[in-house]
Amino acid sequence: MVRRILIVDDEPNIVTLLEFLMRGSDYEVRVARNGEEALRRAESFRPDLVLHLGANAYVTKPFSTKELMNTVRGLLPASE
């Protein structure tokens, strides 16, 4: 089962990096640039995880990509 992640951030460089990391780990990804857009996308996309640096887990910028991926894996339940 492919896990869906919604990335919410207004910094294009951060979004590009996060998209690359998540897609490289076989997650289905959508992006929102602000809270209003995130609400619309969440309703239609139905993500398993909302990744806004601070939403599901607090990750400060700058962040380690390895730490971020470990956090994402830890937040998502094991695939069936």
HUWO-V453345 format. One record per residue. N is the residue number from 1. SS is DSSP state (a for helix, b for strand, c for the rest). D_FIRST is the distance of its C-alpha to the first C-alpha in Angstrom with 1 decimal. Layout:
n=N ss=SS d_first=D_FIRST
n=N ss=SS d_first=D_FIRST
This chain:
n=1 ss=c d_first=0.0
n=2 ss=c d_first=3.8
n=3 ss=c d_first=6.3
n=4 ss=b d_first=9.5
n=5 ss=b d_first=12.9
n=6 ss=b d_first=16.3
n=7 ss=b d_first=19.1
n=8 ss=b d_first=22.5
n=9 ss=c d_first=25.6
n=10 ss=c d_first=28.8
n=11 ss=c d_first=29.5
n=12 ss=a d_first=28.4
n=13 ss=a d_first=28.5
n=14 ss=a d_first=26.2
n=15 ss=a d_first=23.7
n=16 ss=a d_first=23.9
n=17 ss=a d_first=23.3
n=18 ss=a d_first=20.4
n=19 ss=a d_first=18.7
n=20 ss=a d_first=19.5
n=21 ss=a d_first=18.2
n=22 ss=a d_first=14.8
n=23 ss=a d_first=14.2
n=24 ss=a d_first=15.6
n=25 ss=c d_first=12.9
n=26 ss=c d_first=10.1
n=27 ss=c d_first=9.7
n=28 ss=b d_first=10.3
n=29 ss=b d_first=13.9
n=30 ss=b d_first=16.7
n=31 ss=b d_first=20.1
n=32 ss=b d_first=22.9
n=33 ss=c d_first=26.4
n=34 ss=c d_first=27.7
n=35 ss=a d_first=27.2
n=36 ss=a d_first=28.0
n=37 ss=a d_first=25.6
n=38 ss=a d_first=22.9
n=39 ss=a d_first=23.5
n=40 ss=a d_first=23.3
n=41 ss=a d_first=20.1
n=42 ss=a d_first=18.5
n=43 ss=a d_first=19.6
n=44 ss=a d_first=18.3
n=45 ss=a d_first=15.1
n=46 ss=c d_first=14.0
n=47 ss=c d_first=12.7
n=48 ss=c d_first=11.2
n=49 ss=b d_first=14.0
n=50 ss=b d_first=17.3
n=51 ss=b d_first=18.8
n=52 ss=c d_first=22.5
n=53 ss=c d_first=24.5
n=54 ss=c d_first=25.7
n=55 ss=c d_first=23.3
n=56 ss=c d_first=20.8
n=57 ss=c d_first=22.8
n=58 ss=c d_first=26.1
n=59 ss=c d_first=26.1
n=60 ss=c d_first=29.5
n=61 ss=c d_first=30.3
n=62 ss=c d_first=30.8
n=63 ss=c d_first=27.8
n=64 ss=c d_first=26.6
n=65 ss=a d_first=23.4
n=66 ss=a d_first=22.7
n=67 ss=a d_first=23.3
n=68 ss=a d_first=21.1
n=69 ss=a d_first=18.0
n=70 ss=a d_first=18.9
n=71 ss=a d_first=19.1
n=72 ss=a d_first=15.8
n=73 ss=a d_first=14.1
n=74 ss=a d_first=16.4
n=75 ss=a d_first=15.6
n=76 ss=c d_first=11.9
n=77 ss=c d_first=11.3
n=78 ss=c d_first=10.0
n=79 ss=c d_first=6.4
n=80 ss=c d_first=7.1
